[in-house]
Amino acid sequence: MGDQLAVEQSPADAWKGYLGASTNCTKYVDKFFLSSSELPLIIAIDNFDYVFQYPNIAADFCGLLRGWFEKVNTSKVWGKLRQIIVYSQEDYATLNINQSPFNVGLPIELGELEPAAVIALSQAYGLEWTEAEISQLMAMIGGHPSLVQLAIEQVLHHQLTLEELLRTAPTEEGIYQRHLYDRLQQLEANPDLLAAMATVVRAEGLTRLGSREAFKLDSMGLIKRRGNDLDARCDLYRLYFRDRLQ
């Protein structure tokens, strides 16, 4: 940060080992980046969810950023700080969100692609899918941007027909094998969520869950809400997990 802001600094002199990393970092940002300038400071972090791959620092780092957010409301100096954090919610299955910076501030959620957007995207790649074929694809995978992109790439570059893609999609033979396996692993690490997902995919129609389980499954992108009721987000999850969670 100091290099980017061209701020003269001396980490070795300012860092006091007995205070701990979070306290030192907070004092450092206060002294060198906020107190030394009248300009506002914006910290933007992309792909923040990668931090969760390092559990030895993730909790402290999340708590650090949350503490900075709360200081904005109580300190004139810290009132100059803004944070933009871009992340995936898929790790909510194992994350304690009460210790994270994610349930404060202004959330901006990216929604699914609408059918018109999927049609435009496929046409941009030179695919001449009909509206009926687009409807079949979206029934299987919804409007999940990366799943749609993967489908287009596989059909374009791997001589895979849309019919074959749809037939194998909810299986470990299909192009979404890794995507599905990763989510199965997340569920198996949390027995309560595993049981909740089993309830959803086995239901003949809509169902209901506890608020905690519903929130986490929704954050993982596995279900969708219809009022107070719930359903699998798309056939990809319904069919795959119905088979695997028997």
Rosetta silent file (secondary structure, phi, psi, omega in degrees, C-alpha in Angstrom):
SEQUENCE: MGDQLAVEQSPADAWKGYLGASTNCTKYVDKFFLSSSELPLIIAIDNFDYVFQYPNIAADFCGLLRGWFEKVNTSKVWGKLRQIIVYSQEDYATLNINQSPFNVGLPIELGELEPAAVIALSQAYGLEWTEAEISQLMAMIGGHPSLVQLAIEQVLHHQLTLEELLRTAPTEEGIYQRHLYDRLQQLEANPDLLAAMATVVRAEGLTRLGSREAFKLDSMGLIKRRGNDLDARCDLYRLYFRDRLQ
SCORE:     score description
SCORE:     0.000 S_00000001
   1 L     0.000  -41.867  179.928    0.000    0.000    0.000 S_00000001
   2 H   -62.892  -40.680  178.363    2.812    2.354    0.874 S_00000001
   3 H   -63.411  -42.941  179.821    4.519    1.779   -2.444 S_00000001
   4 H   -63.210  -35.475 -177.706    1.291    2.408   -4.342 S_00000001
   5 H   -91.728   -0.003 -179.138    0.686    5.649   -2.438 S_00000001
   6 L    53.824   43.615 -179.842    4.344    6.725   -2.660 S_00000001
   7 L   -98.896  128.308  174.858    4.395    7.221    1.114 S_00000001
   8 L   -70.487  127.909 -174.134    7.745    7.346    2.902 S_00000001
   9 L  -148.415  162.604  179.707    7.570    4.756    5.655 S_00000001
  10 L  -139.414   82.682 -176.172    9.753    2.714    7.968 S_00000001
  11 H   -53.575  -42.258 -175.963    8.110   -0.617    8.867 S_00000001
  12 H   -62.245  -34.883 -179.607   10.965   -1.804   11.058 S_00000001
  13 H   -79.160  -32.721 -173.334   10.743    1.303   13.266 S_00000001
  14 H   -87.845  -22.985 -173.916    6.942    1.445   13.455 S_00000001
  15 L   -86.055  120.436 -179.000    6.163   -2.250   14.020 S_00000001
  16 L  -110.002  111.209 -172.425    6.107   -3.273   17.688 S_00000001
  17 H   -57.284  -31.295 -175.871    6.159   -7.043   18.063 S_00000001
  18 H   -74.567  -11.196 -178.112    4.428   -7.130   21.449 S_00000001
  19 H   -84.640  -22.360 -175.782    1.258   -5.500   20.073 S_00000001
  20 L    92.518  156.819 -172.214    0.309   -8.259   17.645 S_00000001
  21 H   -64.113  -45.076 -175.689   -0.205   -8.136   13.888 S_00000001
  22 H   -65.120  -44.817  179.303   -3.726   -6.674   13.789 S_00000001
  23 H   -65.132  -43.381  177.846   -2.990   -3.844   16.213 S_00000001
  24 H   -60.089  -44.864 -178.207    0.294   -3.047   14.477 S_00000001
  25 H   -64.057  -41.187  179.177   -1.346   -3.016   11.065 S_00000001
  26 H   -63.254  -46.102  178.428   -4.138   -0.722   12.278 S_00000001
  27 H   -63.357  -37.035 -178.784   -1.683    1.723   13.830 S_00000001
  28 H   -64.437  -48.059  178.862    0.451    1.589   10.692 S_00000001
  29 H   -63.121  -40.567  178.242   -2.447    2.441    8.365 S_00000001
  30 H   -59.462  -50.376 -173.449   -3.547    5.219   10.734 S_00000001
  31 H   -72.290  -47.895 -169.874   -0.095    6.825   10.937 S_00000001
  32 H   -92.273  -26.710 -172.423    1.254    6.464    7.407 S_00000001
  33 H  -112.607  -30.583 -176.764   -1.826    6.396    5.173 S_00000001
  34 H  -101.621  -50.159 -177.076   -4.694    8.199    6.901 S_00000001
  35 L   -71.013  -22.771 -175.513   -3.231   10.784    9.283 S_00000001
  36 L   -86.439   -0.659 -177.860   -0.593   11.909    6.779 S_00000001
  37 L  -148.920  149.044  176.838   -3.107   13.020    4.128 S_00000001
  38 L   -88.124   -8.919 -177.745   -6.462   14.783    3.883 S_00000001
  39 L   -76.723  148.465  174.252   -7.420   12.698    0.860 S_00000001
  40 L   -69.127  155.616  179.320   -9.765    9.721    1.229 S_00000001
  41 E  -121.641  126.863  177.242   -8.277    6.250    0.897 S_00000001
  42 E  -112.172  121.959  175.246  -10.019    3.429   -0.977 S_00000001
  43 E  -105.760  119.623 -179.778   -8.782   -0.123   -0.449 S_00000001
  44 E  -115.662  127.427 -179.289  -10.078   -2.556   -3.094 S_00000001
  45 E  -125.202  118.201  177.888   -9.524   -6.317   -2.749 S_00000001
  46 L   -96.025  157.192  178.351  -10.580   -8.703   -5.517 S_00000001
  47 L    51.933   41.812 -174.848  -11.034  -12.486   -5.109 S_00000001
  48 H   -60.113  -28.124 -176.706  -11.089  -12.036   -1.345 S_00000001
  49 H   -63.311  -16.291  175.471  -12.397  -15.573   -0.834 S_00000001
  50 H   -61.317  -24.631  179.062   -8.912  -16.908   -1.640 S_00000001
  51 H   -59.480  -30.407 -175.937   -7.977  -15.798    1.883 S_00000001
  52 H   -69.004  -11.278  175.270  -10.097  -18.659    3.241 S_00000001
  53 H   -74.620   -7.548 -178.061   -7.561  -21.138    1.860 S_00000001
  54 L  -124.918   76.052 -173.703   -5.267  -19.958    4.680 S_00000001
  55 H   -60.388  -20.047 -179.505   -7.216  -20.525    7.907 S_00000001
  56 H   -71.047  -17.187  177.494   -4.234  -19.525   10.058 S_00000001
  57 H  -121.961  -16.665 -170.522   -4.696  -15.892    8.957 S_00000001
  58 H   -59.426  -48.261 -176.111   -8.253  -15.729    7.552 S_00000001
  59 H   -62.513  -44.250 -179.145  -10.113  -15.106   10.825 S_00000001
  60 H   -67.135  -39.921 -178.483   -7.721  -12.389   11.991 S_00000001
  61 H   -67.202  -42.424  176.288   -7.627  -10.680    8.599 S_00000001
  62 H   -61.367  -43.837  178.855  -11.441  -10.655    8.325 S_00000001
  63 H   -63.959  -34.424  177.672  -11.665   -9.276   11.858 S_00000001
  64 H   -62.022  -49.643 -178.097   -9.098   -6.615   10.994 S_00000001
  65 H   -67.077  -36.264  177.223  -11.091   -5.316    8.015 S_00000001
  66 H   -65.123  -41.056  177.595  -14.339   -5.435    9.972 S_00000001
  67 H   -61.724  -38.749  177.405  -12.702   -3.433   12.764 S_00000001
  68 H   -64.066  -38.837  178.468  -11.580   -0.814   10.219 S_00000001
  69 H   -61.428  -43.168 -177.952  -15.143   -0.556    8.922 S_00000001
  70 H   -69.952  -29.315  177.427  -16.464    0.082   12.422 S_00000001
  71 H   -66.240  -26.212 -179.455  -13.793    2.721   13.075 S_00000001
  72 L   -56.610  -33.354 -176.253  -15.179    4.744   10.165 S_00000001
  73 L   -85.068   -9.377 -174.194  -18.208    5.626   12.299 S_00000001
  74 L  -123.244   -6.382 -175.872  -16.258    6.697   15.381 S_00000001
  75 L  -133.879  131.099  178.216  -13.093    8.383   14.105 S_00000001
  76 L   -63.532  -41.403  179.956  -12.665   11.401   11.849 S_00000001
  77 L   -63.135  -48.066 -179.212   -9.350   10.072   10.565 S_00000001
  78 H   -73.064  -13.528  175.876  -10.771    6.619    9.804 S_00000001
  79 H   -65.587  -11.881  178.301  -13.814    8.284    8.241 S_00000001
  80 H   -85.680   -6.605 -174.730  -11.618    8.812    5.166 S_00000001
  81 E   -91.962  136.723  172.182  -11.303    5.061    4.576 S_00000001
  82 E  -128.536  142.590  178.224  -13.466    3.098    2.137 S_00000001
  83 E  -121.045  133.873  172.652  -13.249   -0.635    1.444 S_00000001
  84 E  -119.864  113.837 -175.097  -14.391   -2.454   -1.698 S_00000001
  85 E  -119.679  118.907 -179.024  -14.276   -6.228   -1.200 S_00000001
  86 L  -106.563  127.269 -173.978  -15.130   -8.581   -4.071 S_00000001
  87 L  -157.835  162.872  173.054  -15.715  -12.214   -3.138 S_00000001
  88 L   -95.277  145.091 -179.944  -17.681  -15.377   -3.764 S_00000001
  89 H   -87.303    0.886 -172.424  -20.223  -16.513   -1.182 S_00000001
  90 H   -64.174  -22.829  179.305  -19.558  -20.204   -1.767 S_00000001
  91 H   -83.689    2.663  179.156  -17.338  -20.434    1.330 S_00000001
  92 H   -61.278  -19.566 -179.389  -20.206  -19.350    3.591 S_00000001
  93 H   -60.391  -32.831 -176.659  -20.754  -23.044    4.386 S_00000001
  94 L  -114.901   -1.655 -173.928  -17.709  -23.010    6.653 S_00000001
  95 L   -95.005  137.633  171.101  -17.325  -19.301    7.423 S_00000001
  96 L   -85.918   97.849 -172.424  -18.444  -17.578   10.603 S_00000001
  97 H   -69.406  -14.946  177.970  -19.890  -14.475    8.956 S_00000001
  98 H   -73.392  -12.265  176.745  -20.224  -12.707   12.312 S_00000001
  99 H  -108.742   14.013 -175.533  -16.440  -12.398   12.356 S_00000001
 100 L  -115.869  168.359  176.819  -16.177  -11.248    8.745 S_00000001
 101 L   -87.122   11.730 -168.297  -16.580   -7.914    6.949 S_00000001
 102 L   -89.967  -18.500 -179.606  -19.322   -9.349    4.723 S_00000001
 103 L  -106.498   25.055  171.796  -22.496   -8.637    6.693 S_00000001
 104 L  -129.284  168.646  179.960  -21.777   -4.935    7.148 S_00000001
 105 L    78.455 -164.889 -178.044  -21.645   -2.123    4.631 S_00000001
 106 L  -100.710  110.607  178.745  -23.553   -2.013    1.345 S_00000001
 107 L   -82.833  136.333  174.986  -23.852   -5.419   -0.332 S_00000001
 108 L  -124.727  108.080 -174.469  -24.060   -5.511   -4.134 S_00000001
 109 L   -99.910  132.556  175.821  -24.890   -8.993   -5.364 S_00000001
 110 L   -81.923  123.589 -178.343  -24.386  -10.093   -8.957 S_00000001
 111 L   -86.585 -178.117  178.002  -27.483  -11.920  -10.139 S_00000001
 112 L   -76.911  158.579  175.400  -27.917  -14.657  -12.703 S_00000001
 113 L   -69.818  140.003  173.860  -27.946  -14.009  -16.432 S_00000001
 114 L   -82.005  160.507  179.711  -31.366  -13.520  -17.970 S_00000001
 115 H   -53.116  -40.486 -179.514  -32.343  -15.563  -21.066 S_00000001
 116 H   -62.138  -35.899  179.367  -31.797  -12.571  -23.344 S_00000001
 117 H   -70.069  -38.412  178.321  -28.238  -12.204  -22.033 S_00000001
 118 H   -66.574  -39.887  176.746  -27.500  -15.904  -22.599 S_00000001
 119 H   -61.605  -46.624 -179.433  -28.853  -15.642  -26.165 S_00000001
 120 H   -62.478  -40.434 -179.137  -26.701  -12.566  -26.830 S_00000001
 121 H   -66.183  -45.131 -179.571  -23.621  -14.268  -25.364 S_00000001
 122 H   -64.277  -38.169  178.704  -24.071  -17.437  -27.416 S_00000001
 123 H   -67.514  -35.842  178.202  -24.589  -15.395  -30.584 S_00000001
 124 H   -62.132  -28.014  177.833  -21.450  -13.380  -29.853 S_00000001
 125 L   -90.797    1.552  177.701  -19.547  -16.686  -29.947 S_00000001
 126 L    86.235   12.960  177.372  -21.194  -17.664  -33.234 S_00000001
 127 L   -87.766  138.384 -178.245  -23.553  -20.293  -31.823 S_00000001
 128 L  -108.692   55.555  177.678  -26.974  -20.483  -33.409 S_00000001
 129 L   -73.371  140.240  176.757  -28.906  -21.910  -30.492 S_00000001
 130 L   -79.712  167.594  177.032  -32.667  -21.581  -30.675 S_00000001
 131 H   -61.133  -35.459  178.946  -34.756  -20.124  -27.866 S_00000001
 132 H   -64.728  -40.929  178.977  -35.889  -23.665  -27.052 S_00000001
 133 H   -67.783  -39.054  175.718  -32.273  -24.827  -26.715 S_00000001
 134 H   -61.687  -40.459  179.590  -31.450  -21.829  -24.522 S_00000001
 135 H   -63.547  -39.797  178.172  -34.444  -22.703  -22.346 S_00000001
 136 H   -64.623  -43.868  179.564  -33.186  -26.293  -21.997 S_00000001
 137 H   -61.824  -44.727 -177.036  -29.710  -25.096  -21.050 S_00000001
 138 H   -72.888  -27.671  173.435  -31.036  -22.641  -18.463 S_00000001
 139 H   -64.245  -33.987 -178.528  -33.369  -25.239  -16.976 S_00000001
 140 H   -78.648  -47.000 -171.697  -30.278  -27.353  -16.357 S_00000001
 141 H  -119.040    2.627 -177.382  -27.792  -24.719  -15.107 S_00000001
 142 L    66.699 -151.903  179.026  -29.822  -21.563  -14.544 S_00000001
 143 L  -107.182   25.458 -179.392  -28.136  -18.275  -15.413 S_00000001
 144 L   -59.036  114.322 -172.014  -24.912  -18.992  -13.514 S_00000001
 145 H   -56.021  -45.828 -176.288  -22.381  -16.933  -15.546 S_00000001
 146 H   -72.036  -32.070  177.203  -19.396  -19.263  -15.259 S_00000001
 147 H   -70.203  -38.234  175.609  -21.478  -22.390  -15.938 S_00000001
 148 H   -63.387  -45.655 -179.953  -22.987  -20.754  -19.016 S_00000001
 149 H   -60.525  -42.372  179.642  -19.525  -19.702  -20.187 S_00000001
 150 H   -63.930  -39.913  178.404  -18.172  -23.227  -19.693 S_00000001
 151 H   -61.208  -45.408  179.852  -21.055  -24.703  -21.698 S_00000001
 152 H   -62.552  -44.458 -178.778  -20.387  -22.347  -24.598 S_00000001
 153 H   -64.686  -40.216 -178.840  -16.653  -23.050  -24.573 S_00000001
 154 H   -66.956  -40.995  178.999  -17.120  -26.819  -24.465 S_00000001
 155 H   -67.160  -38.016 -177.898  -19.568  -26.812  -27.391 S_00000001
 156 H   -71.278  -44.394 -166.262  -17.312  -24.509  -29.399 S_00000001
 157 H  -110.888   -5.704 -175.095  -13.942  -26.101  -28.821 S_00000001
 158 L  -127.490   20.922  175.759  -14.480  -29.736  -27.833 S_00000001
 159 L    51.062   41.317  179.192  -16.946  -31.024  -30.432 S_00000001
 160 L  -105.218  127.385  177.811  -19.586  -31.504  -27.765 S_00000001
 161 L   -80.585  155.252  177.982  -23.216  -31.219  -28.778 S_00000001
 162 H   -61.970  -36.500  179.415  -25.669  -29.377  -26.575 S_00000001
 163 H   -61.372  -44.902  179.585  -27.732  -32.559  -26.336 S_00000001
 164 H   -67.997  -39.541  177.809  -24.762  -34.522  -25.006 S_00000001
 165 H   -58.329  -46.025 -177.961  -23.807  -31.711  -22.650 S_00000001
 166 H   -69.220  -35.105 -178.963  -27.286  -31.658  -21.115 S_00000001
 167 H   -65.494  -40.031 -174.593  -27.456  -35.456  -20.838 S_00000001
 168 H   -96.875   -8.299 -172.880  -24.206  -35.726  -18.889 S_00000001
 169 L   -52.547  -48.700 -176.189  -24.297  -32.383  -17.036 S_00000001
 170 L   -86.202   26.050  179.654  -25.675  -33.642  -13.670 S_00000001
 171 L  -127.680  169.327  178.924  -23.246  -36.578  -13.581 S_00000001
 172 L   -82.423    5.782  170.787  -19.554  -37.019  -12.894 S_00000001
 173 L   -88.879  -21.000 -170.602  -19.096  -37.777  -16.588 S_00000001
 174 L   -84.101  179.903 -174.924  -20.131  -34.263  -17.528 S_00000001
 175 L   -73.863  -13.464 -179.158  -18.304  -30.967  -17.849 S_00000001
 176 L  -100.050   16.959 -175.978  -19.443  -29.783  -14.405 S_00000001
 177 H   -54.097  -48.197 -177.016  -17.884  -32.733  -12.560 S_00000001
 178 H   -66.689  -42.073  179.198  -15.368  -30.597  -10.667 S_00000001
 179 H   -58.975  -45.838 -178.258  -17.929  -27.917   -9.832 S_00000001
 180 H   -70.127  -40.693 -179.542  -20.349  -30.496   -8.423 S_00000001
 181 H   -62.808  -41.288  179.743  -17.671  -32.443   -6.557 S_00000001
 182 H   -61.367  -40.141 -179.752  -16.414  -29.306   -4.808 S_00000001
 183 H   -72.500  -34.235  175.173  -19.905  -28.489   -3.567 S_00000001
 184 H   -63.186  -40.569  178.285  -20.474  -32.054   -2.430 S_00000001
 185 H   -63.229  -41.097  177.994  -17.250  -31.832   -0.415 S_00000001
 186 H   -61.612  -42.395 -179.572  -18.426  -28.598    1.194 S_00000001
 187 H   -68.640  -40.970 -178.151  -21.729  -30.204    2.175 S_00000001
 188 H   -66.824  -22.504  176.431  -20.129  -33.376    3.493 S_00000001
 189 L   -78.606   -8.114 -179.032  -17.953  -31.232    5.767 S_00000001
 190 L  -135.545   93.070 -174.959  -21.134  -29.858    7.374 S_00000001
 191 H   -54.810  -35.223  179.435  -23.666  -32.599    8.264 S_00000001
 192 H   -64.484  -42.032  178.367  -26.449  -30.091    8.962 S_00000001
 193 H   -70.094  -36.051  177.888  -26.129  -28.563    5.494 S_00000001
 194 H   -60.502  -46.562  179.101  -25.861  -32.007    3.915 S_00000001
 195 H   -65.378  -37.805  179.775  -29.143  -33.048    5.527 S_00000001
 196 H   -65.160  -42.887  178.871  -30.772  -29.741    4.557 S_00000001
 197 H   -66.062  -37.338  176.523  -29.770  -30.122    0.904 S_00000001
 198 H   -60.815  -39.461  177.842  -31.060  -33.692    0.917 S_00000001
 199 H   -61.632  -42.188 -178.360  -34.405  -32.372    2.144 S_00000001
 200 H   -64.876  -48.847 -172.921  -34.568  -29.865   -0.715 S_00000001
 201 H   -77.642  -19.138  178.271  -33.743  -32.258   -3.558 S_00000001
 202 H   -88.305  -14.300 -176.221  -35.968  -35.063   -2.271 S_00000001
 203 L   -68.941  142.041  172.936  -39.011  -32.817   -1.882 S_00000001
 204 L   -89.712   80.332 -175.758  -41.828  -33.113   -4.400 S_00000001
 205 L   113.052 -155.350 -177.030  -42.105  -29.376   -4.929 S_00000001
 206 L   -77.948  158.715  179.133  -41.122  -26.536   -2.621 S_00000001
 207 E  -146.744  179.856  178.352  -39.957  -27.031    0.957 S_00000001
 208 L  -132.035  151.955  178.387  -38.728  -25.082    3.995 S_00000001
 209 L  -133.971  171.225  170.835  -35.574  -25.163    6.103 S_00000001
 210 L   -62.697  153.012 -174.456  -34.203  -23.485    9.200 S_00000001
 211 H   -61.812  -37.479 -178.592  -33.069  -19.921    8.544 S_00000001
 212 H   -65.527  -48.502 -179.143  -29.380  -20.723    9.125 S_00000001
 213 H   -65.797  -40.217  179.483  -29.282  -23.655    6.716 S_00000001
 214 H   -62.627  -42.202 -179.933  -31.358  -21.775    4.132 S_00000001
 215 H   -62.102  -45.349 -176.457  -29.034  -18.771    4.293 S_00000001
 216 H   -70.018  -41.479  178.386  -25.887  -20.851    3.811 S_00000001
 217 H   -66.193  -36.380  176.574  -27.290  -22.987    0.983 S_00000001
 218 H   -65.991  -42.767  179.093  -28.556  -19.853   -0.733 S_00000001
 219 H   -63.193  -32.828  177.528  -25.149  -18.199   -0.323 S_00000001
 220 L   -76.948   -7.332  178.861  -23.529  -21.261   -1.895 S_00000001
 221 L    81.460   16.534 -174.728  -25.850  -20.860   -4.877 S_00000001
 222 L   -92.038  -20.191 -178.580  -27.489  -24.270   -4.401 S_00000001
 223 E  -132.225  168.294  172.991  -31.065  -23.152   -3.745 S_00000001
 224 E  -133.818  152.599 -176.864  -33.414  -20.326   -4.648 S_00000001
 225 E   -97.116  139.085  172.594  -36.128  -18.707   -2.614 S_00000001
 226 E  -128.024   88.026 -171.094  -39.772  -18.533   -3.603 S_00000001
 227 L    68.140 -125.200  177.276  -41.289  -16.398   -0.880 S_00000001
 228 L   -91.886   -0.946 -178.363  -40.704  -18.337    2.344 S_00000001
 229 E  -100.429  168.362 -174.635  -40.241  -21.603    0.467 S_00000001
 230 E  -133.107  154.305  176.098  -37.156  -23.080   -1.157 S_00000001
 231 E  -147.826  159.553  172.951  -36.242  -25.085   -4.231 S_00000001
 232 E   -60.353  144.538 -174.904  -33.042  -26.350   -5.841 S_00000001
 233 L   -64.676  -33.813 -179.650  -31.537  -23.554   -7.923 S_00000001
 234 L  -160.782  171.717 -178.405  -31.525  -25.625  -11.102 S_00000001
 235 H   -64.793  -27.780  178.652  -31.793  -29.196  -12.376 S_00000001
 236 H   -54.288  -47.625 -179.163  -28.005  -29.570  -12.266 S_00000001
 237 H   -78.428  -38.527 -178.381  -28.090  -29.530   -8.456 S_00000001
 238 H   -60.569  -49.488 -175.216  -31.451  -31.226   -8.076 S_00000001
 239 H   -72.311  -41.656 -177.849  -30.501  -34.251  -10.165 S_00000001
 240 H   -66.187  -49.562 -175.490  -26.900  -34.582   -8.989 S_00000001
 241 H   -75.737  -27.570  174.392  -27.566  -34.287   -5.279 S_00000001
 242 H   -61.914  -37.742  179.205  -30.738  -36.380   -5.425 S_00000001
 243 H   -74.938  -42.668 -173.657  -28.594  -39.208   -6.766 S_00000001
 244 H   -79.168  -24.187 -174.663  -25.593  -38.658   -4.448 S_00000001
 245 L  -104.495   27.617  177.686  -27.554  -38.029   -1.232 S_00000001
 246 L   -67.255    0.000    0.000  -29.733  -41.128   -1.325 S_00000001
